[in-house]
Amino acid sequence: MALVGVAFIAKILGTVFDPAENALIPQIVPTDQLQRVNSMNQGVKVCAQLVGMLAGGSLVAFVSLADFVLINGLTFLVSLGCIVIVHKRVGHAEQVSVEQVQTRDWYAGLAYVYHNPMLRTLILLAVIVNMVIGPVLGLNIIWTRGTLHASAVVYSLAQALFIIGVVAGSILINFVKTTFKTKLLLALTTMTVAVTFMVLTRSIGTTLIAMMVIGMAGGFVNVSLFTLIQLKTPGELLGRVNGAMMSCTNISMPIGIALGGVITRYVGIATVFIIGSAITLMALLAMSRVTLNEA
């Protein structure tokens, strides 16, 4: 029970840290560098998670579980030290005027999103993308073993290629010189084509390629969404707007996985993936009609 409690507290603290982190970036980074920094931040995060999993998997073979948990806890001291350094350097930068006091209400972020059509559209898009990607990631083991009749190695490789794709997408977005709307449309189109191609061919090779391409599209979407939200949200509300978006996306992915699992029992996993592609296509068409004020 103690271990479960610690894990729960760690997750709660993580949900507080992420919105604050994304709200801090625009305060210390010039506006014209936001996309580049967001892409670097996302890429480093994903790479760190991958390295951490590999290191943790190796370390647990040489130390006891209790010692492993202790070592993991000590790594948070490094995070604390980094946060203290950042706070000393930029802690004075955020100044809230008297006229902005009302924005301290807990619901101010939600109210701002509700009254801002652009932010409503972006958050809805993030929710849809997470609901579609959820079943692809959560049910990929069923697709690998049940449909492709492949080994666990293929499943692991598919997951690794997805992560590599996210990192690659986070980097490549900086070389695509076009509007954020075009980048989002490109990512949605690529995601739809990749999932459809994977279902139609049903081979190990195309599945591995599709997983990497889906990851790349996800990298494009994440960097574009975070950058747009940072550009279009007042600094005093950015943390709460980011919190609202992350709450919606964190909930939508497990919901997508759960719904995909239920529907799979009746129509098969291939149909679930095709339904996801259809939903992405509808989001693509709706997005093409929306005007994003990026100036």
C-alpha positions as a Markdown table, in Angstrom:
| # | Residue | x | y | z |
|---|---|---|---|---|
| 1 | Met | 0.0 | 0.0 | 0.0 |
| 2 | Ala | 2.9 | 2.4 | 0.8 |
| 3 | Leu | 4.3 | 1.9 | -2.7 |
| 4 | Val | 1.0 | 2.5 | -4.3 |
| 5 | Gly | 0.6 | 5.7 | -2.2 |
| 6 | Val | 4.0 | 6.9 | -3.2 |
| 7 | Ala | 3.3 | 6.2 | -6.9 |
| 8 | Phe | 0.0 | 8.1 | -6.6 |
| 9 | Ile | 1.6 | 11.1 | -5.0 |
| 10 | Ala | 4.3 | 11.2 | -7.6 |
| 11 | Lys | 1.7 | 11.2 | -10.4 |
| 12 | Ile | -0.2 | 14.0 | -8.7 |
| 13 | Leu | 3.0 | 16.1 | -8.4 |
| 14 | Gly | 3.8 | 15.4 | -12.0 |
| 15 | Thr | 0.5 | 16.8 | -13.2 |
| 16 | Val | 1.3 | 20.0 | -11.3 |
| 17 | Phe | 4.9 | 20.2 | -12.7 |
| 18 | Asp | 4.1 | 19.8 | -16.4 |
| 19 | Pro | 1.7 | 22.8 | -16.8 |
| 20 | Ala | 4.0 | 25.0 | -14.8 |
| 21 | Glu | 6.9 | 24.0 | -16.9 |
| 22 | Asn | 5.1 | 24.8 | -20.2 |
| 23 | Ala | 4.0 | 28.1 | -18.7 |
| 24 | Leu | 7.6 | 29.0 | -17.7 |
| 25 | Ile | 9.1 | 28.5 | -21.1 |
| 26 | Pro | 7.6 | 31.6 | -22.7 |
| 27 | Gln | 9.0 | 33.7 | -19.9 |
| 28 | Ile | 12.6 | 32.7 | -20.5 |
| 29 | Val | 12.5 | 32.1 | -24.3 |
| 30 | Pro | 12.0 | 34.7 | -27.1 |
| 31 | Thr | 8.8 | 34.3 | -29.0 |
| 32 | Asp | 10.5 | 33.5 | -32.3 |
| 33 | Gln | 12.3 | 30.6 | -30.5 |
| 34 | Leu | 9.3 | 29.0 | -28.8 |
| 35 | Gln | 8.8 | 26.3 | -31.4 |
| 36 | Arg | 12.5 | 25.3 | -31.4 |
| 37 | Val | 12.6 | 25.1 | -27.6 |
| 38 | Asn | 9.4 | 23.2 | -27.4 |
| 39 | Ser | 10.7 | 20.7 | -29.9 |
| 40 | Met | 13.9 | 20.3 | -28.0 |
| 41 | Asn | 12.1 | 20.0 | -24.7 |
| 42 | Gln | 9.8 | 17.3 | -26.0 |
| 43 | Gly | 12.7 | 15.4 | -27.7 |
| 44 | Val | 14.8 | 15.5 | -24.6 |
| 45 | Lys | 11.9 | 14.3 | -22.4 |
| 46 | Val | 11.2 | 11.3 | -24.6 |
| 47 | Cys | 14.9 | 10.4 | -24.9 |
| 48 | Ala | 15.2 | 10.7 | -21.1 |
| 49 | Gln | 12.3 | 8.4 | -20.6 |
| 50 | Leu | 13.7 | 5.8 | -23.0 |
| 51 | Val | 17.2 | 6.0 | -21.3 |
| 52 | Gly | 15.6 | 5.8 | -17.9 |
| 53 | Met | 13.6 | 2.7 | -18.7 |
| 54 | Leu | 16.7 | 1.0 | -20.1 |
| 55 | Ala | 18.9 | 2.1 | -17.2 |
| 56 | Gly | 16.2 | 1.1 | -14.7 |
| 57 | Gly | 15.7 | -2.3 | -16.3 |
| 58 | Ser | 19.4 | -3.0 | -16.1 |
| 59 | Leu | 19.9 | -1.7 | -12.6 |
| 60 | Val | 17.1 | -3.7 | -11.1 |
| 61 | Ala | 19.0 | -6.9 | -12.0 |
| 62 | Phe | 21.9 | -5.9 | -9.8 |
| 63 | Val | 20.2 | -4.4 | -6.7 |
| 64 | Ser | 17.3 | -5.2 | -4.5 |
| 65 | Leu | 13.9 | -3.7 | -5.1 |
| 66 | Ala | 14.1 | -1.6 | -1.9 |
| 67 | Asp | 17.5 | -0.2 | -3.0 |
| 68 | Phe | 16.2 | 0.4 | -6.5 |
| 69 | Val | 13.3 | 2.5 | -5.1 |
| 70 | Leu | 15.7 | 4.4 | -2.9 |
| 71 | Ile | 18.0 | 5.2 | -5.9 |
| 72 | Asn | 15.0 | 6.3 | -7.9 |
| 73 | Gly | 14.0 | 8.6 | -5.1 |
| 74 | Leu | 17.5 | 10.2 | -4.9 |
| 75 | Thr | 17.3 | 11.1 | -8.6 |
| 76 | Phe | 14.5 | 13.6 | -7.6 |
| 77 | Leu | 17.1 | 15.5 | -5.6 |
| 78 | Val | 18.7 | 16.3 | -9.0 |
| 79 | Ser | 15.4 | 17.7 | -10.2 |
| 80 | Leu | 15.0 | 19.7 | -7.1 |
| 81 | Gly | 18.5 | 21.3 | -7.6 |
| 82 | Cys | 17.6 | 22.2 | -11.2 |
| 83 | Ile | 14.3 | 23.8 | -10.1 |
| 84 | Val | 16.1 | 25.8 | -7.4 |
| 85 | Ile | 18.6 | 27.1 | -10.0 |
| 86 | Val | 15.8 | 28.1 | -12.4 |
| 87 | His | 13.8 | 29.8 | -9.7 |
| 88 | Lys | 16.8 | 31.9 | -8.6 |
| 89 | Arg | 17.3 | 33.0 | -12.2 |
| 90 | Val | 13.8 | 33.7 | -13.4 |
| 91 | Gly | 11.6 | 33.7 | -10.2 |
| 92 | His | 11.4 | 37.5 | -10.3 |
| 93 | Ala | 10.3 | 37.6 | -14.0 |
| 94 | Glu | 6.6 | 36.9 | -13.4 |
| 95 | Gln | 4.9 | 40.0 | -12.1 |
| 96 | Val | 1.1 | 40.1 | -11.7 |
| 97 | Ser | -0.5 | 43.5 | -11.8 |
| 98 | Val | -3.4 | 44.6 | -9.6 |
| 99 | Glu | -5.7 | 44.5 | -12.7 |
| 100 | Gln | -4.9 | 40.8 | -13.1 |
| 101 | Val | -5.8 | 39.7 | -9.6 |
| 102 | Gln | -9.2 | 38.3 | -10.7 |
| 103 | Thr | -7.3 | 35.9 | -13.0 |
| 104 | Arg | -6.1 | 34.1 | -9.9 |
| 105 | Asp | -9.5 | 32.4 | -9.5 |
| 106 | Trp | -9.1 | 28.6 | -10.0 |
| 107 | Tyr | -11.6 | 28.6 | -12.9 |
| 108 | Ala | -10.0 | 31.5 | -14.8 |
| 109 | Gly | -8.1 | 29.2 | -17.1 |
| 110 | Leu | -11.2 | 27.2 | -18.0 |
| 111 | Ala | -13.2 | 30.4 | -18.5 |
| 112 | Tyr | -10.5 | 31.8 | -20.8 |
| 113 | Val | -10.5 | 28.6 | -22.9 |
| 114 | Tyr | -14.3 | 28.6 | -23.1 |
| 115 | His | -14.4 | 32.2 | -24.4 |
| 116 | Asn | -11.5 | 31.7 | -26.9 |
| 117 | Pro | -12.6 | 29.8 | -30.0 |
| 118 | Met | -9.0 | 29.1 | -31.1 |
| 119 | Leu | -8.0 | 27.5 | -27.8 |
| 120 | Arg | -11.2 | 25.5 | -27.7 |
| 121 | Thr | -10.4 | 24.1 | -31.1 |
| 122 | Leu | -6.8 | 23.3 | -30.2 |
| 123 | Ile | -7.7 | 21.5 | -27.0 |
| 124 | Leu | -10.5 | 19.6 | -28.7 |
| 125 | Leu | -8.0 | 18.5 | -31.4 |
| 126 | Ala | -5.6 | 17.3 | -28.7 |
| 127 | Val | -8.3 | 15.3 | -27.1 |
| 128 | Ile | -9.2 | 13.7 | -30.5 |
| 129 | Val | -5.6 | 12.8 | -31.3 |
| 130 | Asn | -5.0 | 11.2 | -27.9 |
| 131 | Met | -8.2 | 9.2 | -28.2 |
| 132 | Val | -7.2 | 7.9 | -31.6 |
| 133 | Ile | -3.6 | 7.2 | -30.7 |
| 134 | Gly | -4.6 | 5.5 | -27.4 |
| 135 | Pro | -6.1 | 2.3 | -29.0 |
| 136 | Val | -3.1 | 2.1 | -31.4 |
| 137 | Leu | -0.7 | 2.1 | -28.5 |
| 138 | Gly | -2.8 | 0.2 | -26.0 |
| 139 | Leu | -4.0 | -2.5 | -28.4 |
| 140 | Asn | -0.7 | -2.8 | -30.3 |
| 141 | Ile | 0.2 | -6.0 | -28.4 |
| 142 | Ile | -3.1 | -7.6 | -29.6 |
| 143 | Trp | -2.4 | -6.5 | -33.1 |
| 144 | Thr | 1.1 | -7.9 | -33.0 |
| 145 | Arg | 0.3 | -11.3 | -31.4 |
| 146 | Gly | -3.2 | -11.8 | -32.7 |
| 147 | Thr | -3.2 | -10.4 | -36.2 |
| 148 | Leu | 0.5 | -10.5 | -37.2 |
| 149 | His | 1.3 | -13.6 | -35.2 |
| 150 | Ala | 4.6 | -12.0 | -34.3 |
| 151 | Ser | 6.8 | -12.3 | -31.3 |
| 152 | Ala | 7.2 | -10.0 | -28.3 |
| 153 | Val | 10.4 | -8.7 | -29.9 |
| 154 | Val | 8.3 | -7.2 | -32.7 |
| 155 | Tyr | 6.0 | -5.5 | -30.2 |
| 156 | Ser | 8.9 | -4.0 | -28.3 |
| 157 | Leu | 10.5 | -2.8 | -31.6 |
| 158 | Ala | 7.2 | -1.2 | -32.6 |
| 159 | Gln | 7.0 | 0.7 | -29.3 |
| 160 | Ala | 10.6 | 1.8 | -29.6 |
| 161 | Leu | 10.0 | 3.0 | -33.1 |
| 162 | Phe | 7.0 | 5.0 | -32.0 |
| 163 | Ile | 9.2 | 6.8 | -29.4 |
| 164 | Ile | 11.9 | 7.3 | -32.0 |
| 165 | Gly | 9.3 | 8.8 | -34.3 |
| 166 | Val | 8.2 | 11.3 | -31.6 |
| 167 | Val | 11.8 | 12.5 | -31.2 |
| 168 | Ala | 12.2 | 12.7 | -35.0 |
| 169 | Gly | 9.0 | 14.6 | -35.4 |
| 170 | Ser | 10.0 | 17.0 | -32.7 |
| 171 | Ile | 13.2 | 17.7 | -34.6 |
| 172 | Leu | 11.8 | 17.8 | -38.2 |
| 173 | Ile | 9.1 | 20.3 | -37.4 |
| 174 | Asn | 11.7 | 23.0 | -37.2 |
| 175 | Phe | 12.6 | 22.4 | -40.8 |
| 176 | Val | 9.0 | 22.7 | -42.1 |
| 177 | Lys | 8.7 | 26.4 | -42.9 |
| 178 | Thr | 4.9 | 26.9 | -43.0 |
| 179 | Thr | 2.0 | 27.8 | -40.7 |
| 180 | Phe | 1.1 | 25.9 | -37.6 |
| 181 | Lys | -2.3 | 25.1 | -39.1 |
| 182 | Thr | -0.6 | 23.5 | -42.1 |
| 183 | Lys | 1.7 | 21.5 | -39.8 |
| 184 | Leu | -1.3 | 20.2 | -37.9 |
| 185 | Leu | -3.1 | 19.3 | -41.1 |
| 186 | Leu | 0.0 | 17.5 | -42.4 |
| 187 | Ala | 0.4 | 15.6 | -39.1 |
| 188 | Leu | -3.3 | 14.5 | -39.2 |
| 189 | Thr | -3.1 | 13.4 | -42.8 |
| 190 | Thr | 0.1 | 11.4 | -42.2 |
| 191 | Met | -1.4 | 9.8 | -39.1 |
| 192 | Thr | -4.5 | 8.7 | -41.1 |
| 193 | Val | -2.5 | 7.3 | -44.0 |
| 194 | Ala | -0.2 | 5.4 | -41.7 |
| 195 | Val | -2.9 | 3.7 | -39.7 |
| 196 | Thr | -4.9 | 2.9 | -42.8 |
| 197 | Phe | -1.8 | 1.5 | -44.6 |
| 198 | Met | -1.0 | -0.6 | -41.5 |
| 199 | Val | -4.5 | -2.2 | -41.4 |
| 200 | Leu | -4.7 | -2.8 | -45.2 |
| 201 | Thr | -1.3 | -4.5 | -45.5 |
| 202 | Arg | -1.2 | -6.4 | -42.1 |
| 203 | Ser | 2.5 | -7.1 | -42.3 |
| 204 | Ile | 5.3 | -6.7 | -39.7 |
| 205 | Gly | 7.3 | -4.3 | -41.9 |
| 206 | Thr | 4.5 | -1.9 | -42.6 |
| 207 | Thr | 3.4 | -2.0 | -38.9 |
| 208 | Leu | 6.9 | -1.0 | -37.8 |
| 209 | Ile | 7.0 | 1.8 | -40.3 |
| 210 | Ala | 3.5 | 2.9 | -39.4 |
| 211 | Met | 4.3 | 3.1 | -35.7 |
| 212 | Met | 7.3 | 5.3 | -36.4 |
| 213 | Val | 5.3 | 7.6 | -38.7 |
| 214 | Ile | 2.5 | 7.9 | -36.2 |
| 215 | Gly | 5.1 | 8.9 | -33.6 |
| 216 | Met | 6.4 | 11.5 | -35.9 |
| 217 | Ala | 2.9 | 12.9 | -36.5 |
| 218 | Gly | 2.4 | 13.0 | -32.7 |
| 219 | Gly | 5.6 | 15.0 | -32.3 |
| 220 | Phe | 4.4 | 17.5 | -34.9 |
| 221 | Val | 1.0 | 17.8 | -33.1 |
| 222 | Asn | 2.4 | 18.2 | -29.6 |
| 223 | Val | 5.0 | 20.9 | -30.5 |
| 224 | Ser | 2.5 | 22.8 | -32.7 |
| 225 | Leu | -0.2 | 22.8 | -30.0 |
| 226 | Phe | 2.0 | 23.8 | -27.1 |
| 227 | Thr | 3.6 | 26.6 | -29.1 |
| 228 | Leu | 0.3 | 28.0 | -30.3 |
| 229 | Ile | -1.1 | 27.9 | -26.8 |
| 230 | Gln | 2.0 | 29.7 | -25.4 |
| 231 | Leu | 1.7 | 32.4 | -28.1 |
| 232 | Lys | -2.0 | 33.0 | -27.6 |
| 233 | Thr | -2.5 | 32.8 | -23.8 |
| 234 | Pro | -1.7 | 35.6 | -21.4 |
| 235 | Gly | 1.2 | 34.7 | -19.1 |
| 236 | Glu | -0.8 | 34.9 | -15.9 |
| 237 | Leu | -3.2 | 32.3 | -17.3 |
| 238 | Leu | -0.9 | 30.0 | -19.2 |
| 239 | Gly | -0.3 | 27.6 | -16.3 |
| 240 | Arg | -4.1 | 27.0 | -15.9 |
| 241 | Val | -4.7 | 26.8 | -19.6 |
| 242 | Asn | -2.0 | 24.2 | -19.9 |
| 243 | Gly | -3.4 | 22.4 | -17.0 |
| 244 | Ala | -6.8 | 22.3 | -18.6 |
| 245 | Met | -5.4 | 20.9 | -21.8 |
| 246 | Met | -3.3 | 18.3 | -20.1 |
| 247 | Ser | -6.2 | 17.2 | -17.9 |
| 248 | Cys | -8.3 | 16.7 | -21.0 |
| 249 | Thr | -5.6 | 14.8 | -23.0 |
| 250 | Asn | -4.5 | 12.7 | -20.0 |
| 251 | Ile | -8.1 | 11.5 | -19.6 |
| 252 | Ser | -8.8 | 11.1 | -23.3 |
| 253 | Met | -6.0 | 8.6 | -24.0 |
| 254 | Pro | -7.1 | 6.0 | -21.4 |
| 255 | Ile | -10.7 | 6.5 | -22.5 |
| 256 | Gly | -9.7 | 5.8 | -26.1 |
| 257 | Ile | -7.9 | 2.7 | -25.0 |
| 258 | Ala | -10.9 | 1.5 | -22.9 |
| 259 | Leu | -13.3 | 2.2 | -25.7 |
| 260 | Gly | -11.1 | 0.5 | -28.2 |
| 261 | Gly | -10.8 | -2.6 | -26.0 |
| 262 | Val | -14.6 | -2.8 | -25.7 |
| 263 | Ile | -15.3 | -2.3 | -29.4 |
| 264 | Thr | -12.6 | -4.8 | -30.4 |
| 265 | Arg | -14.7 | -7.6 | -28.7 |
| 266 | Tyr | -17.4 | -7.0 | -31.3 |
| 267 | Val | -15.9 | -5.8 | -34.5 |
| 268 | Gly | -12.2 | -6.8 | -34.4 |
| 269 | Ile | -9.0 | -4.7 | -33.9 |
| 270 | Ala | -8.6 | -3.8 | -37.5 |
| 271 | Thr | -12.1 | -2.2 | -37.5 |
| 272 | Val | -11.2 | -0.2 | -34.4 |
| 273 | Phe | -8.1 | 1.2 | -36.1 |
| 274 | Ile | -10.1 | 2.1 | -39.2 |
| 275 | Ile | -12.7 | 3.9 | -37.0 |
| 276 | Gly | -9.8 | 5.8 | -35.5 |
| 277 | Ser | -8.6 | 6.8 | -39.0 |
| 278 | Ala | -12.1 | 7.9 | -39.8 |
| 279 | Ile | -12.3 | 10.1 | -36.7 |
| 280 | Thr | -8.9 | 11.6 | -37.5 |
| 281 | Leu | -10.1 | 12.3 | -41.1 |
| 282 | Met | -13.1 | 14.1 | -39.8 |
| 283 | Ala | -10.9 | 16.1 | -37.4 |
| 284 | Leu | -8.7 | 16.9 | -40.5 |
| 285 | Leu | -11.7 | 18.2 | -42.5 |
| 286 | Ala | -13.0 | 20.2 | -39.5 |
| 287 | Met | -9.5 | 21.7 | -38.9 |
| 288 | Ser | -9.2 | 22.8 | -42.5 |
| 289 | Arg | -12.2 | 25.0 | -42.1 |
| 290 | Val | -11.0 | 26.6 | -38.9 |
| 291 | Thr | -9.1 | 29.9 | -39.0 |
| 292 | Leu | -6.1 | 30.1 | -36.6 |
| 293 | Asn | -4.9 | 33.6 | -35.8 |
| 294 | Glu | -1.2 | 32.9 | -35.6 |
| 295 | Ala | 0.0 | 36.5 | -36.0 |
